[in-house]
Amino acid sequence: MPSVVVVDYGSQYTRLITRRLRELHVYSVIETPAVTPARLRSHDARAVVLSGGPQSVYADGAPGLPAGLLDTGLPVLAICYGMQLLARELGGAVAPSSVREYGKAVLTTREGALLGGIEGEFVAWMSHGDSVAEVPPGFTISAATDDTPVAAMEDRRRRLYGLQFHPEVRHTPKGLALLDRFLHEAGMPRDWTSEHIIDQAVASVRERVGDERVLLGISGGVDSSTLGLLLHRAIGERLVAVFVDNGLLRLGEAEEVERALRGLGIDLVVVDAGERFLAALADIVDPEAKRKAIGGAFIEVFAAEARRVQDARGDIRFLAQGTLYPDVIESAGADGAATIKSHHNVGGLPADLAFELVEPFRNLFKDEVRDVADALGMPKHLRDRHPFPGPGLAIRCLGEVTPERLRVLRVVDDVFVTSLREFGLYHETWQALAVLTPLRSVGVMGDGRTYANTVALRAVTSVDGMTADWARLPHEFLATVSNRIVNSVPEVNRVVYDITSKPPGTIEWE
Ligand code: XMP
């Protein structure tokens, strides 16, 4: 598949560059500066992007251009640190800026293949200490700002382009148009679409699996459910899908997932393991211990089911996992691409259940999995659900997890989430949840004094969950939800709203 390789110099935005290119329907992967021409060829690279990075090109040990890159003749878009490397390598000059520029800047000149002709004001996001002081021979200056005389440069003949600012961030509103122009200059085919992703994944699963069967554990979440749909498309009845209902999902969710997957033709084995999980959680209040207990119970239930299925229907050779591209990038060692593991260990399955792994989503970002889900017919309200943690409601039930406390939490959570959808606020937030705290307090209801539970509501905005801000939900909405909860759940007499960002808070309370 033709791709754009993004060389990572340590910018916090590297992943974003890759995602933006994929938004433009071009397949893109991340490599380290050690990437060789042969490795570029193995990716069918048709263009290269050099990311920004935190260092100065003159610092000791600062990474250089990938060896042999310029001899490949590939088009190169060099961003920030990447542009400085390119400038220095080709005979230009890089110097510390008089002021370290950080923030928005307006481009005052705009010329050339990438920047010429983009209409209206062009706001660019800058973050740099060094600047290009002199462009290399063959290059022209294609943009400047008041503080940065060389904000962009290009040598169109060699298809080499440099940007001192970041086109990949939202703070550069026309950045996507710029990336689009680069892809145009590079002659990139635009074939990275959901249909193509699915076709490719289906073909590679078929090739890998042959006539064998594949076992898949479904948790109820979007990723594993979508994987089920994809595998069903690829190998039909040779997919053995086991849905372990841990009893820790939201109200009605297990039934809904089951109905949707069955409706789409998947022959689902459902294991109703709620009691098994509750037993494992009995008397545990420590959040880490809860997570361990849940992980252990899952392995036990899944392994037992796998053995049962194998006894009944014969051996199964493959196990499918919903590994995503960010997991792959994260598991890469310090040497990066060369050590990316092709196999992750399946956490803790017993030795007699030795499966080979199939990971059809290992090249995909989460939003691409959602597009695939859409294309494969998953109902929209299931597909667009907020992220939900594997250990489920157990970690939102602070203190002991009992059937009764789970029931209360489930209803409160349902009132909150249903109301968010009703008010059109569900997609304004990245994640929303209710927490049943171990606190009880005094209240008054009608003529009577109450002594009941406190629940906390949490809603956040975020891009990837790594950092988050509390959602500024309208007061009217919060008032309505609070009334609804207290009126419909007698066990609750107090509702609080969490106004902590992450950091210092986390999203989950646990
Ligand atoms: P925190 O609480 O660490 O959560 O700010 C960040 C994001 O990760 C989710 N989360 C989990 N997801 N298994 C998961 O699949 C887990 O064990 C887990 N713990 C937290 C959390 O819901 C939030 O979206």
Residues whose N, C-alpha, C, O or C-beta is under 5 A from the ligand:
A	BS01	XMP	P387 F388 P389 G390 P391 G465 T506 I507 E508
